Amino acid sequence: MKCTMLGLLFAFALAVCAADTNDFPLVTVNGQTLTNVYVSSFNATDVWLYQRAGGRGKFKLSDLPPEVQARCHYDSSVEARLNAQAQATAHARLEVEKAKRYRMVENGEILISSLTNLDGKIVQVLKDSGGILLQRYEMVGRIDRSPVGGMASMGGFVGGAGGSLAYQTRELGEKVVFVKCDVSGLFDGRDWKCSCLSKAEFTYTNTQGAVKTVEKYIASTAYIPN
């Protein structure tokens, strides 16, 4: 009876030691057999294995045999949750970066570098056409010959010589374009600016009954994360 009890206790002790050991005589991972392997460290998803004869590597616990997984307290549900969190974080980071480089045009993603910055005054809101006629501002170079020993008080300084001062001022030009956009809240005579995508031409009839053809643009909106 004593021998039987001692045998059972010895077997149990071996099982406990085996469960806590860091050494494995053989480990097969992804079709590769490693001998005399030592578990160096591990986390919820990965393990670092060393071979006594030399060599080391990092492996996914999901690819390893059950005995190694048990030693590292592997839980597939924990790994799945961590992977989902990592993917969500990576996706959010990507969307933040895309928002810096993209705008939305008719529900499509367009690089900001492909857009034209329009700045002008609304000539007419065309509700039936879903857009506006916009008279564009342009920067016009001027020369102020009056200042003596000082800078001109208007416009952006450019440079000058011989008692004159060159500068640029923002003025309405002759060019009118059509912009497809949300017209709610817009009215004739209002200043308006937006990054827009050039899109062929637009033909309309003005208030005098003349048919006009102008450049057409589509207004962009802020990038919408997926």
C-alpha positions in Angstrom: 0.0 0.0 0.0 2.9 2.4 0.9 4.6 1.6 -2.4 1.4 2.4 -4.3 1.0 5.7 -2.5 4.6 6.6 -3.0 4.3 5.8 -6.7 1.3 8.0 -7.1 3.0 10.9 -5.3 6.1 10.5 -7.4 4.0 10.5 -10.6 2.1 13.6 -9.5 5.4 15.4 -8.6 6.7 14.6 -12.1 3.6 16.0 -13.7 3.8 19.2 -11.7 7.5 19.6 -12.6 6.8 19.0 -16.2 4.1 21.6 -16.2 6.5 24.2 -14.8 9.6 23.3 -16.7 11.2 25.7 -19.2 13.0 22.8 -21.0 11.6 20.7 -23.8 13.5 18.0 -25.6 11.6 18.4 -28.9 9.4 21.2 -30.1 7.8 21.3 -33.6 6.7 24.6 -35.0 5.6 25.3 -38.5 7.1 22.0 -39.7 10.5 22.7 -38.1 11.7 20.5 -35.2 13.8 22.2 -32.5 15.8 20.1 -30.0 16.7 20.9 -26.4 14.6 24.0 -26.3 14.5 26.4 -23.4 11.7 28.9 -22.9 13.3 32.3 -22.2 10.3 34.6 -21.9 6.8 34.9 -23.1 3.7 37.1 -23.2 0.1 36.6 -24.1 0.8 35.9 -27.8 4.5 35.2 -28.3 7.4 33.2 -26.8 11.1 33.4 -27.1 12.8 30.0 -27.5 16.5 29.2 -27.1 18.3 26.1 -28.1 21.0 24.8 -25.8 23.2 24.1 -28.8 22.8 27.7 -30.0 20.1 29.6 -31.8 17.1 31.5 -30.7 13.8 32.8 -32.1 10.5 34.4 -31.4 7.4 32.3 -32.2 3.6 32.7 -32.0 2.2 30.7 -29.2 -0.7 29.7 -31.4 1.8 27.8 -33.6 3.3 25.8 -30.8 2.4 22.4 -29.3 -0.1 22.3 -26.4 2.6 21.5 -23.8 4.5 24.7 -24.6 1.2 26.7 -24.7 0.3 25.3 -21.2 3.7 26.3 -19.9 3.2 29.9 -21.2 -0.4 30.0 -19.9 -1.7 30.6 -23.5 -5.3 31.6 -23.9 -6.6 31.9 -27.5 -9.4 34.2 -26.4 -7.0 36.7 -24.9 -4.9 36.6 -28.1 -8.0 37.2 -30.2 -8.9 40.2 -28.0 -5.4 41.7 -28.2 -5.2 41.2 -31.9 -8.6 43.0 -32.4 -7.4 45.9 -30.2 -4.2 46.2 -32.2 -6.0 46.1 -35.5 -8.5 48.8 -34.3 -5.6 51.0 -33.1 -3.7 50.6 -36.4 -6.9 51.4 -38.4 -7.5 54.5 -36.3 -3.9 55.7 -36.8 -4.2 55.1 -40.5 -7.5 57.1 -40.7 -5.9 60.0 -38.9 -3.0 60.0 -41.4 -5.4 59.8 -44.3 -7.5 62.7 -43.0 -4.3 64.8 -43.3 -3.9 63.9 -47.0 -7.4 63.3 -48.3 -10.7 65.1 -48.8 -14.0 63.7 -49.8 -15.5 64.5 -53.3 -18.9 63.0 -54.0 -18.2 60.2 -51.4 -14.8 59.4 -53.0 -11.4 59.9 -51.4 -9.2 62.5 -53.3 -5.7 63.5 -52.5 -5.6 67.1 -51.3 -2.7 67.7 -53.7 -5.1 67.0 -56.6 -7.5 69.8 -55.6 -7.6 73.4 -56.5 -8.1 76.1 -53.8 -10.9 78.4 -55.0 -11.4 81.8 -53.4 -14.0 84.2 -54.6 -17.3 86.0 -54.3 -20.6 84.3 -55.1 -22.2 85.8 -58.2 -25.3 83.7 -58.2 -26.6 80.7 -56.3 -28.0 78.2 -58.7 -30.2 76.0 -56.5 -31.6 74.0 -59.5 -28.1 73.1 -60.6 -26.9 72.4 -57.1 -24.1 74.9 -57.1 -22.8 78.5 -57.3 -21.3 80.8 -59.9 -18.1 82.1 -58.2 -16.1 85.1 -59.4 -12.5 84.3 -58.3 -10.2 86.5 -56.5 -6.6 86.9 -57.8 -3.5 88.4 -56.4 -2.6 91.5 -58.4 0.8 93.2 -58.3 0.9 96.9 -57.6 3.6 99.6 -57.3 3.2 102.3 -54.7 5.6 105.2 -55.7 4.6 107.5 -52.8 6.3 106.0 -49.7 9.5 107.6 -48.5 11.5 105.5 -46.1 8.6 103.3 -45.1 6.4 100.4 -46.2 3.1 100.7 -48.0 0.1 100.3 -45.7 -1.9 98.0 -47.9 -1.4 94.6 -49.6 1.5 92.1 -49.1 5.0 93.5 -49.4 7.0 92.2 -52.3 9.9 94.6 -52.7 10.8 97.8 -54.5 13.6 100.1 -55.4 14.2 103.8 -56.3 11.6 105.2 -53.9 8.8 102.8 -55.0 7.3 99.8 -53.2 5.9 96.8 -54.9 3.1 94.8 -53.2 0.3 92.4 -54.0 -3.3 92.9 -53.3 -6.3 90.5 -53.4 -8.8 91.7 -56.0 -11.8 90.2 -57.9 -10.8 89.0 -61.3 -12.8 88.5 -64.4 -12.9 84.7 -64.2 -16.2 83.1 -63.2 -16.5 79.3 -62.5 -19.3 77.0 -61.5 -18.9 75.0 -58.3 -21.1 72.1 -57.4 -21.6 72.3 -53.7 -24.1 72.4 -50.8 -25.9 75.7 -51.4 -27.8 75.8 -48.1 -27.0 79.0 -46.3 -25.2 80.5 -49.3 -26.3 83.8 -50.9 -25.2 86.1 -53.7 -22.4 88.5 -52.9 -20.9 86.3 -50.1 -17.2 85.5 -50.0 -16.6 81.8 -50.4 -13.6 79.5 -50.5 -13.0 75.7 -50.7 -10.6 73.1 -52.0 -12.3 71.8 -55.2 -11.8 69.1 -57.9 -11.8 70.4 -61.5 -14.5 68.6 -63.5 -14.8 69.7 -67.2 -17.3 72.5 -68.1 -20.7 73.8 -67.1 -23.1 75.6 -69.4 -25.9 77.9 -68.1 -28.0 80.8 -69.2 -27.3 84.1 -67.4 -29.9 86.7 -66.3 -29.6 88.4 -69.7 -30.6 85.2 -71.5 -27.1 84.6 -72.9 -25.7 81.0 -72.9 -22.3 80.8 -71.0 -19.8 78.0 -70.6 -17.4 78.1 -67.7 -15.1 75.7 -65.9 -16.8 73.3 -63.5 -15.5 72.3 -60.1 -16.8 70.0 -57.3 -16.4 71.2 -53.7 -14.7 68.8 -51.3 -15.6 68.1 -47.7 -13.7 66.8 -44.7 -12.4 63.3 -44.9 -14.9 60.7 -43.5 -13.2 57.9 -41.6 -14.2 54.4 -42.6 
